[in-house]
Amino acid sequence: MCGGHHEARGHGRRSRGFGRRGFPNREVWVERLRDYEQQLETELANVKDVIERLAAGDAPEQPEQPGTA
């Protein structure tokens, strides 16, 4: 085999900012989920606006592509 050499599990891994066990704590989860909820609400408002414009017969504005500002 490998002469008795064994790789340590997780050796060289990084936690990616999630704390010592790799998972964020409750407060971090709540903050992240609230931010995500706000992003979804904004997107939903944009979709509703486009639907209203289409239903009214107006041409919708070209949506801004993410990362092209």
RAGIWO-V956237 format. One record per helix or strand of 2 or more residues. SS is the DSSP state (H for helix, E for strand). FROM is the first residue (numbers start at 1). LEN is the number of residues. If there is no record, write none. Layout:
[[SS & FROM & LEN] [SS & FROM & LEN]]
//
This chain:
[[H & 26 & 31]]
//
